């Protein structure tokens, strides 16, 4: 099931970050995949967007593969898939 327009708008609004690098990565992600995001993808993104900017940046650029607050979640296939898409150049 895909995300509705309201949920997608909320995620895009939440994706506006304090670090320009995060903004650019997230903007590119939404341009590529926004129309095809599932409800599960939306849940993953919500959890990622709840991180502080530096932890999010570390995950997005692959400096870290895990953060303490999401250690178990990052083991799931849906998390791995979304993170892989976010890391695409």
PDB file of N, CA, C and O in Angstrom:
ATOM      1  N   UNK A   1       0.839  -1.178   0.000  1.00  0.00           N
ATOM      2  CA  UNK A   1       0.000   0.000   0.000  1.00  0.00           C
ATOM      3  C   UNK A   1       0.885   1.242   0.000  1.00  0.00           C
ATOM      4  O   UNK A   1       1.812   1.347   0.803  1.00  0.00           O
ATOM      5  N   UNK A   2       0.601   2.180  -0.897  1.00  0.00           N
ATOM      6  CA  UNK A   2       1.439   3.371  -0.973  1.00  0.00           C
ATOM      7  C   UNK A   2       0.973   4.470  -0.023  1.00  0.00           C
ATOM      8  O   UNK A   2      -0.167   4.507   0.440  1.00  0.00           O
ATOM      9  N   UNK A   3       1.914   5.350   0.232  1.00  0.00           N
ATOM     10  CA  UNK A   3       1.637   6.490   1.108  1.00  0.00           C
ATOM     11  C   UNK A   3       0.660   7.441   0.437  1.00  0.00           C
ATOM     12  O   UNK A   3       0.705   7.627  -0.779  1.00  0.00           O
ATOM     13  N   UNK A   4      -0.210   8.035   1.216  1.00  0.00           N
ATOM     14  CA  UNK A   4      -1.107   9.052   0.699  1.00  0.00           C
ATOM     15  C   UNK A   4      -0.383  10.383   0.584  1.00  0.00           C
ATOM     16  O   UNK A   4       0.726  10.545   1.094  1.00  0.00           O
ATOM     17  N   UNK A   5      -1.011  11.322  -0.081  1.00  0.00           N
ATOM     18  CA  UNK A   5      -0.401  12.635  -0.281  1.00  0.00           C
ATOM     19  C   UNK A   5      -0.117  13.348   1.037  1.00  0.00           C
ATOM     20  O   UNK A   5       0.918  13.998   1.182  1.00  0.00           O
ATOM     21  N   UNK A   6      -1.032  13.228   1.997  1.00  0.00           N
ATOM     22  CA  UNK A   6      -0.841  13.906   3.285  1.00  0.00           C
ATOM     23  C   UNK A   6       0.367  13.346   4.034  1.00  0.00           C
ATOM     24  O   UNK A   6       1.156  14.102   4.601  1.00  0.00           O
ATOM     25  N   UNK A   7       0.506  12.021   4.035  1.00  0.00           N
ATOM     26  CA  UNK A   7       1.639  11.396   4.717  1.00  0.00           C
ATOM     27  C   UNK A   7       2.955  11.765   4.030  1.00  0.00           C
ATOM     28  O   UNK A   7       3.955  12.038   4.693  1.00  0.00           O
ATOM     29  N   UNK A   8       2.944  11.768   2.706  1.00  0.00           N
ATOM     30  CA  UNK A   8       4.138  12.131   1.956  1.00  0.00           C
ATOM     31  C   UNK A   8       4.523  13.583   2.225  1.00  0.00           C
ATOM     32  O   UNK A   8       5.702  13.892   2.401  1.00  0.00           O
ATOM     33  N   UNK A   9       3.539  14.467   2.257  1.00  0.00           N
ATOM     34  CA  UNK A   9       3.801  15.878   2.550  1.00  0.00           C
ATOM     35  C   UNK A   9       4.404  16.034   3.941  1.00  0.00           C
ATOM     36  O   UNK A   9       5.343  16.808   4.125  1.00  0.00           O
ATOM     37  N   UNK A  10       3.870  15.301   4.924  1.00  0.00           N
ATOM     38  CA  UNK A  10       4.384  15.375   6.292  1.00  0.00           C
ATOM     39  C   UNK A  10       5.838  14.900   6.353  1.00  0.00           C
ATOM     40  O   UNK A  10       6.671  15.519   7.016  1.00  0.00           O
ATOM     41  N   UNK A  11       6.135  13.804   5.661  1.00  0.00           N
ATOM     42  CA  UNK A  11       7.512  13.308   5.643  1.00  0.00           C
ATOM     43  C   UNK A  11       8.455  14.314   4.988  1.00  0.00           C
ATOM     44  O   UNK A  11       9.559  14.546   5.482  1.00  0.00           O
ATOM     45  N   UNK A  12       8.028  14.902   3.891  1.00  0.00           N
ATOM     46  CA  UNK A  12       8.864  15.900   3.223  1.00  0.00           C
ATOM     47  C   UNK A  12       9.092  17.108   4.125  1.00  0.00           C
ATOM     48  O   UNK A  12      10.187  17.671   4.144  1.00  0.00           O
ATOM     49  N   UNK A  13       8.079  17.502   4.861  1.00  0.00           N
ATOM     50  CA  UNK A  13       8.225  18.625   5.796  1.00  0.00           C
ATOM     51  C   UNK A  13       9.186  18.264   6.917  1.00  0.00           C
ATOM     52  O   UNK A  13      10.032  19.074   7.298  1.00  0.00           O
ATOM     53  N   UNK A  14       9.062  17.058   7.445  1.00  0.00           N
ATOM     54  CA  UNK A  14       9.959  16.605   8.507  1.00  0.00           C
ATOM     55  C   UNK A  14      11.394  16.445   8.015  1.00  0.00           C
ATOM     56  O   UNK A  14      12.334  16.471   8.809  1.00  0.00           O
ATOM     57  N   UNK A  15      11.555  16.282   6.720  1.00  0.00           N
ATOM     58  CA  UNK A  15      12.879  16.055   6.144  1.00  0.00           C
ATOM     59  C   UNK A  15      13.703  17.337   6.027  1.00  0.00           C
ATOM     60  O   UNK A  15      14.891  17.276   5.711  1.00  0.00           O
ATOM     61  N   UNK A  16      13.105  18.469   6.271  1.00  0.00           N
ATOM     62  CA  UNK A  16      13.872  19.723   6.243  1.00  0.00           C
ATOM     63  C   UNK A  16      14.703  19.783   7.510  1.00  0.00           C
ATOM     64  O   UNK A  16      14.171  19.866   8.616  1.00  0.00           O
ATOM     65  N   UNK A  17      16.006  19.741   7.334  1.00  0.00           N
ATOM     66  CA  UNK A  17      16.928  19.562   8.448  1.00  0.00           C
ATOM     67  C   UNK A  17      17.824  20.769   8.634  1.00  0.00           C
ATOM     68  O   UNK A  17      17.811  21.703   7.832  1.00  0.00           O
ATOM     69  N   UNK A  18      18.601  20.736   9.703  1.00  0.00           N
ATOM     70  CA  UNK A  18      19.546  21.804   9.994  1.00  0.00           C
ATOM     71  C   UNK A  18      20.819  21.705   9.180  1.00  0.00           C
ATOM     72  O   UNK A  18      21.504  22.707   8.971  1.00  0.00           O
ATOM     73  N   UNK A  19      21.143  20.505   8.718  1.00  0.00           N
ATOM     74  CA  UNK A  19      22.348  20.324   7.900  1.00  0.00           C
ATOM     75  C   UNK A  19      21.970  20.275   6.422  1.00  0.00           C
ATOM     76  O   UNK A  19      21.127  19.477   6.012  1.00  0.00           O
ATOM     77  N   UNK A  20      22.587  21.117   5.649  1.00  0.00           N
ATOM     78  CA  UNK A  20      22.301  21.183   4.217  1.00  0.00           C
ATOM     79  C   UNK A  20      22.527  19.841   3.543  1.00  0.00           C
ATOM     80  O   UNK A  20      21.772  19.461   2.649  1.00  0.00           O
ATOM     81  N   UNK A  21      23.560  19.119   3.963  1.00  0.00           N
ATOM     82  CA  UNK A  21      23.867  17.831   3.353  1.00  0.00           C
ATOM     83  C   UNK A  21      22.699  16.854   3.519  1.00  0.00           C
ATOM     84  O   UNK A  21      22.345  16.134   2.585  1.00  0.00           O
ATOM     85  N   UNK A  22      22.109  16.838   4.711  1.00  0.00           N
ATOM     86  CA  UNK A  22      20.935  15.987   4.928  1.00  0.00           C
ATOM     87  C   UNK A  22      19.796  16.407   4.011  1.00  0.00           C
ATOM     88  O   UNK A  22      19.140  15.563   3.402  1.00  0.00           O
ATOM     89  N   UNK A  23      19.563  17.711   3.914  1.00  0.00           N
ATOM     90  CA  UNK A  23      18.498  18.217   3.048  1.00  0.00           C
ATOM     91  C   UNK A  23      18.686  17.755   1.612  1.00  0.00           C
ATOM     92  O   UNK A  23      17.730  17.324   0.967  1.00  0.00           O
ATOM     93  N   UNK A  24      19.895  17.841   1.115  1.00  0.00           N
ATOM     94  CA  UNK A  24      20.160  17.464  -0.278  1.00  0.00           C
ATOM     95  C   UNK A  24      19.940  15.976  -0.512  1.00  0.00           C
ATOM     96  O   UNK A  24      19.350  15.586  -1.519  1.00  0.00           O
ATOM     97  N   UNK A  25      20.405  15.152   0.402  1.00  0.00           N
ATOM     98  CA  UNK A  25      20.233  13.702   0.269  1.00  0.00           C
ATOM     99  C   UNK A  25      18.753  13.340   0.329  1.00  0.00           C
ATOM    100  O   UNK A  25      18.271  12.555  -0.489  1.00  0.00           O
ATOM    101  N   UNK A  26      18.038  13.902   1.284  1.00  0.00           N
ATOM    102  CA  UNK A  26      16.618  13.598   1.436  1.00  0.00           C
ATOM    103  C   UNK A  26      15.797  14.126   0.265  1.00  0.00           C
ATOM    104  O   UNK A  26      14.853  13.469  -0.173  1.00  0.00           O
ATOM    105  N   UNK A  27      16.144  15.295  -0.241  1.00  0.00           N
ATOM    106  CA  UNK A  27      15.438  15.847  -1.400  1.00  0.00           C
ATOM    107  C   UNK A  27      15.620  14.944  -2.615  1.00  0.00           C
ATOM    108  O   UNK A  27      14.661  14.672  -3.338  1.00  0.00           O
ATOM    109  N   UNK A  28      16.836  14.485  -2.839  1.00  0.00           N
ATOM    110  CA  UNK A  28      17.115  13.578  -3.961  1.00  0.00           C
ATOM    111  C   UNK A  28      16.313  12.277  -3.801  1.00  0.00           C
ATOM    112  O   UNK A  28      15.753  11.765  -4.770  1.00  0.00           O
ATOM    113  N   UNK A  29      16.264  11.756  -2.586  1.00  0.00           N
ATOM    114  CA  UNK A  29      15.512  10.535  -2.300  1.00  0.00           C
ATOM    115  C   UNK A  29      14.035  10.721  -2.646  1.00  0.00           C
ATOM    116  O   UNK A  29      13.449   9.869  -3.313  1.00  0.00           O
ATOM    117  N   UNK A  30      13.428  11.817  -2.202  1.00  0.00           N
ATOM    118  CA  UNK A  30      12.010  12.039  -2.469  1.00  0.00           C
ATOM    119  C   UNK A  30      11.738  12.266  -3.951  1.00  0.00           C
ATOM    120  O   UNK A  30      10.685  11.867  -4.448  1.00  0.00           O
ATOM    121  N   UNK A  31      12.657  12.893  -4.658  1.00  0.00           N
ATOM    122  CA  UNK A  31      12.479  13.065  -6.099  1.00  0.00           C
ATOM    123  C   UNK A  31      12.474  11.719  -6.816  1.00  0.00           C
ATOM    124  O   UNK A  31      11.695  11.513  -7.746  1.00  0.00           O
ATOM    125  N   UNK A  32      13.329  10.814  -6.393  1.00  0.00           N
ATOM    126  CA  UNK A  32      13.440   9.501  -7.025  1.00  0.00           C
ATOM    127  C   UNK A  32      12.328   8.545  -6.614  1.00  0.00           C
ATOM    128  O   UNK A  32      11.753   7.856  -7.457  1.00  0.00           O
ATOM    129  N   UNK A  33      12.026   8.503  -5.322  1.00  0.00           N
ATOM    130  CA  UNK A  33      11.187   7.434  -4.784  1.00  0.00           C
ATOM    131  C   UNK A  33       9.887   7.892  -4.141  1.00  0.00           C
ATOM    132  O   UNK A  33       9.093   7.054  -3.716  1.00  0.00           O
ATOM    133  N   UNK A  34       9.646   9.188  -4.057  1.00  0.00           N
ATOM    134  CA  UNK A  34       8.475   9.703  -3.353  1.00  0.00           C
ATOM    135  C   UNK A  34       7.162   9.107  -3.822  1.00  0.00           C
ATOM    136  O   UNK A  34       6.300   8.797  -2.999  1.00  0.00           O
ATOM    137  N   UNK A  35       6.993   8.942  -5.109  1.00  0.00           N
ATOM    138  CA  UNK A  35       5.727   8.441  -5.664  1.00  0.00           C
ATOM    139  C   UNK A  35       5.496   6.961  -5.385  1.00  0.00           C
ATOM    140  O   UNK A  35       4.361   6.491  -5.466  1.00  0.00           O
ATOM    141  N   UNK A  36       6.547   6.223  -5.061  1.00  0.00           N
ATOM    142  CA  UNK A  36       6.400   4.778  -4.883  1.00  0.00           C
ATOM    143  C   UNK A  36       6.617   4.305  -3.446  1.00  0.00           C
ATOM    144  O   UNK A  36       6.739   3.104  -3.207  1.00  0.00           O
ATOM    145  N   UNK A  37       6.666   5.225  -2.495  1.00  0.00           N
ATOM    146  CA  UNK A  37       6.900   4.839  -1.105  1.00  0.00           C
ATOM    147  C   UNK A  37       5.695   4.121  -0.517  1.00  0.00           C
ATOM    148  O   UNK A  37       4.549   4.519  -0.727  1.00  0.00           O
ATOM    149  N   UNK A  38       5.976   3.064   0.218  1.00  0.00           N
ATOM    150  CA  UNK A  38       4.920   2.297   0.884  1.00  0.00           C
ATOM    151  C   UNK A  38       4.704   2.840   2.299  1.00  0.00           C
ATOM    152  O   UNK A  38       5.464   3.680   2.782  1.00  0.00           O
ATOM    153  N   UNK A  39       3.659   2.344   2.945  1.00  0.00           N
ATOM    154  CA  UNK A  39       3.395   2.727   4.333  1.00  0.00           C
ATOM    155  C   UNK A  39       4.562   2.290   5.221  1.00  0.00           C
ATOM    156  O   UNK A  39       4.961   3.023   6.126  1.00  0.00           O
ATOM    157  N   UNK A  40       5.105   1.109   4.969  1.00  0.00           N
ATOM    158  CA  UNK A  40       6.265   0.638   5.745  1.00  0.00           C
ATOM    159  C   UNK A  40       7.473   1.544   5.535  1.00  0.00           C
ATOM    160  O   UNK A  40       8.199   1.841   6.483  1.00  0.00           O
ATOM    161  N   UNK A  41       7.691   1.983   4.302  1.00  0.00           N
ATOM    162  CA  UNK A  41       8.777   2.925   4.028  1.00  0.00           C
ATOM    163  C   UNK A  41       8.568   4.215   4.816  1.00  0.00           C
ATOM    164  O   UNK A  41       9.517   4.791   5.348  1.00  0.00           O
ATOM    165  N   UNK A  42       7.337   4.652   4.884  1.00  0.00           N
ATOM    166  CA  UNK A  42       7.013   5.867   5.639  1.00  0.00           C
ATOM    167  C   UNK A  42       7.334   5.723   7.115  1.00  0.00           C
ATOM    168  O   UNK A  42       7.825   6.662   7.741  1.00  0.00           O
ATOM    169  N   UNK A  43       7.060   4.553   7.674  1.00  0.00           N
ATOM    170  CA  UNK A  43       7.381   4.302   9.083  1.00  0.00           C
ATOM    171  C   UNK A  43       8.888   4.346   9.306  1.00  0.00           C
ATOM    172  O   UNK A  43       9.362   4.921  10.285  1.00  0.00           O
ATOM    173  N   UNK A  44       9.634   3.736   8.392  1.00  0.00           N
ATOM    174  CA  UNK A  44      11.093   3.748   8.487  1.00  0.00           C
ATOM    175  C   UNK A  44      11.603   5.182   8.407  1.00  0.00           C
ATOM    176  O   UNK A  44      12.434   5.594   9.217  1.00  0.00           O
ATOM    177  N   UNK A  45      11.111   5.936   7.443  1.00  0.00           N
ATOM    178  CA  UNK A  45      11.551   7.319   7.299  1.00  0.00           C
ATOM    179  C   UNK A  45      11.222   8.155   8.526  1.00  0.00           C
ATOM    180  O   UNK A  45      12.029   8.985   8.944  1.00  0.00           O
ATOM    181  N   UNK A  46      10.061   7.950   9.100  1.00  0.00           N
ATOM    182  CA  UNK A  46       9.687   8.684  10.318  1.00  0.00           C
ATOM    183  C   UNK A  46      10.678   8.411  11.445  1.00  0.00           C
ATOM    184  O   UNK A  46      11.071   9.326  12.169  1.00  0.00           O
ATOM    185  N   UNK A  47      11.078   7.158  11.589  1.00  0.00           N
ATOM    186  CA  UNK A  47      12.046   6.815  12.632  1.00  0.00           C
ATOM    187  C   UNK A  47      13.411   7.427  12.335  1.00  0.00           C
ATOM    188  O   UNK A  47      14.090   7.904  13.244  1.00  0.00           O
ATOM    189  N   UNK A  48      13.810   7.415  11.080  1.00  0.00           N
ATOM    190  CA  UNK A  48      15.087   8.021  10.720  1.00  0.00           C
ATOM    191  C   UNK A  48      15.065   9.533  10.924  1.00  0.00           C
ATOM    192  O   UNK A  48      16.035  10.116  11.408  1.00  0.00           O
ATOM    193  N   UNK A  49      13.960  10.157  10.554  1.00  0.00           N
ATOM    194  CA  UNK A  49      13.860  11.613  10.671  1.00  0.00           C
ATOM    195  C   UNK A  49      13.746  12.079  12.115  1.00  0.00           C
ATOM    196  O   UNK A  49      13.903  13.267  12.396  1.00  0.00           O
ATOM    197  N   UNK A  50      13.473  11.158  13.035  1.00  0.00           N
ATOM    198  CA  UNK A  50      13.428  11.500  14.453  1.00  0.00           C
ATOM    199  C   UNK A  50      14.837  11.576  15.064  1.00  0.00           C
ATOM    200  O   UNK A  50      15.004  12.055  16.186  1.00  0.00           O
ATOM    201  N   UNK A  51      15.833  11.107  14.330  1.00  0.00           N
ATOM    202  CA  UNK A  51      17.214  11.172  14.810  1.00  0.00           C
ATOM    203  C   UNK A  51      17.718  12.607  14.781  1.00  0.00           C
ATOM    204  O   UNK A  51      17.179  13.446  14.059  1.00  0.00           O
ATOM    205  N   UNK A  52      18.754  12.889  15.568  1.00  0.00           N
ATOM    206  CA  UNK A  52      19.358  14.214  15.460  1.00  0.00           C
ATOM    207  C   UNK A  52      20.150  14.282  14.155  1.00  0.00           C
ATOM    208  O   UNK A  52      20.479  13.258  13.557  1.00  0.00           O
ATOM    209  N   UNK A  53      20.442  15.489  13.735  1.00  0.00           N
ATOM    210  CA  UNK A  53      21.054  15.694  12.416  1.00  0.00           C
ATOM    211  C   UNK A  53      22.365  14.938  12.223  1.00  0.00           C
ATOM    212  O   UNK A  53      22.601  14.369  11.157  1.00  0.00           O
ATOM    213  N   UNK A  54      23.215  14.927  13.242  1.00  0.00           N
ATOM    214  CA  UNK A  54      24.514  14.267  13.082  1.00  0.00           C
ATOM    215  C   UNK A  54      24.385  12.750  12.974  1.00  0.00           C
ATOM    216  O   UNK A  54      25.079  12.129  12.169  1.00  0.00           O
ATOM    217  N   UNK A  55      23.506  12.146  13.775  1.00  0.00           N
ATOM    218  CA  UNK A  55      23.289  10.699  13.660  1.00  0.00           C
ATOM    219  C   UNK A  55      22.687  10.344  12.305  1.00  0.00           C
ATOM    220  O   UNK A  55      23.077   9.356  11.683  1.00  0.00           O
ATOM    221  N   UNK A  56      21.740  11.151  11.856  1.00  0.00           N
ATOM    222  CA  UNK A  56      21.138  10.915  10.544  1.00  0.00           C
ATOM    223  C   UNK A  56      22.193  11.023   9.448  1.00  0.00           C
ATOM    224  O   UNK A  56      22.246  10.181   8.552  1.00  0.00           O
ATOM    225  N   UNK A  57      23.027  12.049   9.515  1.00  0.00           N
ATOM    226  CA  UNK A  57      24.081  12.220   8.500  1.00  0.00           C
ATOM    227  C   UNK A  57      25.021  11.013   8.496  1.00  0.00           C
ATOM    228  O   UNK A  57      25.382  10.512   7.430  1.00  0.00           O
ATOM    229  N   UNK A  58      25.415  10.545   9.677  1.00  0.00           N
ATOM    230  CA  UNK A  58      26.309   9.385   9.746  1.00  0.00           C
ATOM    231  C   UNK A  58      25.702   8.170   9.052  1.00  0.00           C
ATOM    232  O   UNK A  58      26.405   7.434   8.360  1.00  0.00           O
ATOM    233  N   UNK A  59      24.398   7.957   9.235  1.00  0.00           N
ATOM    234  CA  UNK A  59      23.734   6.834   8.563  1.00  0.00           C
ATOM    235  C   UNK A  59      23.627   7.068   7.062  1.00  0.00           C
ATOM    236  O   UNK A  59      23.873   6.156   6.273  1.00  0.00           O
ATOM    237  N   UNK A  60      23.262   8.283   6.666  1.00  0.00           N
ATOM    238  CA  UNK A  60      23.042   8.561   5.247  1.00  0.00           C
ATOM    239  C   UNK A  60      24.309   8.442   4.416  1.00  0.00           C
ATOM    240  O   UNK A  60      24.262   7.973   3.278  1.00  0.00           O
ATOM    241  N   UNK A  61      25.431   8.857   4.968  1.00  0.00           N
ATOM    242  CA  UNK A  61      26.671   8.788   4.184  1.00  0.00           C
ATOM    243  C   UNK A  61      27.442   7.502   4.433  1.00  0.00           C
ATOM    244  O   UNK A  61      28.495   7.283   3.834  1.00  0.00           O
ATOM    245  N   UNK A  62      26.924   6.645   5.316  1.00  0.00           N
ATOM    246  CA  UNK A  62      27.559   5.359   5.565  1.00  0.00           C
ATOM    247  C   UNK A  62      28.725   5.419   6.522  1.00  0.00           C
ATOM    248  O   UNK A  62      29.491   4.461   6.624  1.00  0.00           O
ATOM    249  N   UNK A  63      28.874   6.526   7.227  1.00  0.00           N
ATOM    250  CA  UNK A  63      29.936   6.616   8.224  1.00  0.00           C
ATOM    251  C   UNK A  63      29.674   5.618   9.350  1.00  0.00           C
ATOM    252  O   UNK A  63      30.601   5.066   9.942  1.00  0.00           O
ATOM    253  N   UNK A  64      28.388   5.401   9.630  1.00  0.00           N
ATOM    254  CA  UNK A  64      27.966   4.401  10.615  1.00  0.00           C
ATOM    255  C   UNK A  64      26.889   3.539   9.973  1.00  0.00           C
ATOM    256  O   UNK A  64      26.156   3.990   9.092  1.00  0.00           O
ATOM    257  N   UNK A  65      26.805   2.303  10.424  1.00  0.00           N
ATOM    258  CA  UNK A  65      25.741   1.419   9.953  1.00  0.00           C
ATOM    259  C   UNK A  65      24.645   1.255  10.991  1.00  0.00           C
ATOM    260  O   UNK A  65      23.642   0.583  10.750  1.00  0.00           O
ATOM    261  N   UNK A  66      24.846   1.879  12.154  1.00  0.00           N
ATOM    262  CA  UNK A  66      23.880   1.736  13.225  1.00  0.00           C
ATOM    263  C   UNK A  66      24.001   2.912  14.185  1.00  0.00           C
ATOM    264  O   UNK A  66      25.060   3.528  14.303  1.00  0.00           O
ATOM    265  N   UNK A  67      22.909   3.212  14.864  1.00  0.00           N
ATOM    266  CA  UNK A  67      22.908   4.165  15.978  1.00  0.00           C
ATOM    267  C   UNK A  67      22.186   3.470  17.130  1.00  0.00           C
ATOM    268  O   UNK A  67      21.311   2.632  16.911  1.00  0.00           O
ATOM    269  N   UNK A  68      22.555   3.820  18.336  1.00  0.00           N
ATOM    270  CA  UNK A  68      22.044   3.118  19.514  1.00  0.00           C
ATOM    271  C   UNK A  68      20.518   3.114  19.577  1.00  0.00           C
ATOM    272  O   UNK A  68      19.922   2.105  19.954  1.00  0.00           O
ATOM    273  N   UNK A  69      19.885   4.218  19.216  1.00  0.00           N
ATOM    274  CA  UNK A  69      18.429   4.312  19.360  1.00  0.00           C
ATOM    275  C   UNK A  69      17.669   3.442  18.360  1.00  0.00           C
ATOM    276  O   UNK A  69      16.502   3.124  18.590  1.00  0.00           O
ATOM    277  N   UNK A  70      18.300   3.057  17.266  1.00  0.00           N
ATOM    278  CA  UNK A  70      17.621   2.262  16.236  1.00  0.00           C
ATOM    279  C   UNK A  70      18.339   0.944  15.947  1.00  0.00           C
ATOM    280  O   UNK A  70      18.179   0.374  14.868  1.00  0.00           O
ATOM    281  N   UNK A  71      19.107   0.474  16.879  1.00  0.00           N
ATOM    282  CA  UNK A  71      19.933  -0.707  16.622  1.00  0.00           C
ATOM    283  C   UNK A  71      19.122  -1.914  16.149  1.00  0.00           C
ATOM    284  O   UNK A  71      19.498  -2.554  15.167  1.00  0.00           O
ATOM    285  N   UNK A  72      18.031  -2.233  16.821  1.00  0.00           N
ATOM    286  CA  UNK A  72      17.224  -3.393  16.417  1.00  0.00           C
ATOM    287  C   UNK A  72      16.492  -3.128  15.107  1.00  0.00           C
ATOM    288  O   UNK A  72      16.428  -4.004  14.245  1.00  0.00           O
ATOM    289  N   UNK A  73      15.940  -1.932  14.951  1.00  0.00           N
ATOM    290  CA  UNK A  73      15.185  -1.613  13.741  1.00  0.00           C
ATOM    291  C   UNK A  73      16.057  -1.705  12.493  1.00  0.00           C
ATOM    292  O   UNK A  73      15.597  -2.127  11.432  1.00  0.00           O
ATOM    293  N   UNK A  74      17.319  -1.305  12.631  1.00  0.00           N
ATOM    294  CA  UNK A  74      18.222  -1.304  11.480  1.00  0.00           C
ATOM    295  C   UNK A  74      18.536  -2.704  10.976  1.00  0.00           C
ATOM    296  O   UNK A  74      19.139  -2.848   9.912  1.00  0.00           O
ATOM    297  N   UNK A  75      18.146  -3.731  11.706  1.00  0.00           N
ATOM    298  CA  UNK A  75      18.362  -5.105  11.265  1.00  0.00           C
ATOM    299  C   UNK A  75      17.263  -5.599  10.330  1.00  0.00           C
ATOM    300  O   UNK A  75      17.429  -6.621   9.664  1.00  0.00           O
ATOM    301  N   UNK A  76      16.142  -4.880  10.277  1.00  0.00           N
ATOM    302  CA  UNK A  76      15.019  -5.334   9.448  1.00  0.00           C
ATOM    303  C   UNK A  76      15.284  -5.057   7.971  1.00  0.00           C
ATOM    304  O   UNK A  76      16.019  -4.136   7.614  1.00  0.00           O
ATOM    305  N   UNK A  77      14.671  -5.871   7.131  1.00  0.00           N
ATOM    306  CA  UNK A  77      14.842  -5.720   5.689  1.00  0.00           C
ATOM    307  C   UNK A  77      14.293  -4.399   5.183  1.00  0.00           C
ATOM    308  O   UNK A  77      14.878  -3.793   4.285  1.00  0.00           O
ATOM    309  N   UNK A  78      13.177  -3.938   5.743  1.00  0.00           N
ATOM    310  CA  UNK A  78      12.588  -2.673   5.280  1.00  0.00           C
ATOM    311  C   UNK A  78      13.508  -1.502   5.605  1.00  0.00           C
ATOM    312  O   UNK A  78      13.658  -0.593   4.788  1.00  0.00           O
ATOM    313  N   UNK A  79      14.127  -1.510   6.784  1.00  0.00           N
ATOM    314  CA  UNK A  79      15.078  -0.450   7.132  1.00  0.00           C
ATOM    315  C   UNK A  79      16.278  -0.482   6.196  1.00  0.00           C
ATOM    316  O   UNK A  79      16.717   0.556   5.702  1.00  0.00           O
ATOM    317  N   UNK A  80      16.801  -1.673   5.958  1.00  0.00           N
ATOM    318  CA  UNK A  80      17.968  -1.804   5.088  1.00  0.00           C
ATOM    319  C   UNK A  80      17.651  -1.311   3.678  1.00  0.00           C
ATOM    320  O   UNK A  80      18.481  -0.656   3.047  1.00  0.00           O
ATOM    321  N   UNK A  81      16.455  -1.623   3.184  1.00  0.00           N
ATOM    322  CA  UNK A  81      16.082  -1.214   1.830  1.00  0.00           C
ATOM    323  C   UNK A  81      15.980   0.312   1.714  1.00  0.00           C
ATOM    324  O   UNK A  81      16.483   0.902   0.758  1.00  0.00           O
ATOM    325  N   UNK A  82      15.328   0.941   2.690  1.00  0.00           N
ATOM    326  CA  UNK A  82      15.191   2.404   2.650  1.00  0.00           C
ATOM    327  C   UNK A  82      16.555   3.065   2.791  1.00  0.00           C
ATOM    328  O   UNK A  82      16.856   4.021   2.077  1.00  0.00           O
ATOM    329  N   UNK A  83      17.381   2.566   3.703  1.00  0.00           N
ATOM    330  CA  UNK A  83      18.703   3.136   3.897  1.00  0.00           C
ATOM    331  C   UNK A  83      19.551   2.971   2.636  1.00  0.00           C
ATOM    332  O   UNK A  83      20.310   3.872   2.279  1.00  0.00           O
ATOM    333  N   UNK A  84      19.429   1.841   1.970  1.00  0.00           N
ATOM    334  CA  UNK A  84      20.157   1.634   0.709  1.00  0.00           C
ATOM    335  C   UNK A  84      19.739   2.680  -0.334  1.00  0.00           C
ATOM    336  O   UNK A  84      20.589   3.253  -1.016  1.00  0.00           O
ATOM    337  N   UNK A  85      18.433   2.924  -0.454  1.00  0.00           N
ATOM    338  CA  UNK A  85      17.954   3.929  -1.397  1.00  0.00           C
ATOM    339  C   UNK A  85      18.430   5.312  -1.038  1.00  0.00           C
ATOM    340  O   UNK A  85      18.779   6.098  -1.918  1.00  0.00           O
ATOM    341  N   UNK A  86      18.448   5.624   0.251  1.00  0.00           N
ATOM    342  CA  UNK A  86      18.929   6.936   0.700  1.00  0.00           C
ATOM    343  C   UNK A  86      20.415   7.126   0.379  1.00  0.00           C
ATOM    344  O   UNK A  86      20.852   8.245   0.112  1.00  0.00           O
ATOM    345  N   UNK A  87      21.179   6.052   0.404  1.00  0.00           N
ATOM    346  CA  UNK A  87      22.624   6.141   0.181  1.00  0.00           C
ATOM    347  C   UNK A  87      23.009   6.143  -1.294  1.00  0.00           C
ATOM    348  O   UNK A  87      24.169   6.388  -1.623  1.00  0.00           O
ATOM    349  N   UNK A  88      22.065   5.877  -2.184  1.00  0.00           N
ATOM    350  CA  UNK A  88      22.378   5.857  -3.612  1.00  0.00           C
ATOM    351  C   UNK A  88      22.844   7.241  -4.073  1.00  0.00           C
ATOM    352  O   UNK A  88      22.317   8.266  -3.640  1.00  0.00           O
ATOM    353  N   UNK A  89      23.820   7.246  -4.938  1.00  0.00           N
ATOM    354  CA  UNK A  89      24.349   8.510  -5.476  1.00  0.00           C
ATOM    355  C   UNK A  89      23.545   8.967  -6.655  1.00  0.00           C
ATOM    356  O   UNK A  89      23.841  10.011  -7.237  1.00  0.00           O
TER     357      UNK A  89
END
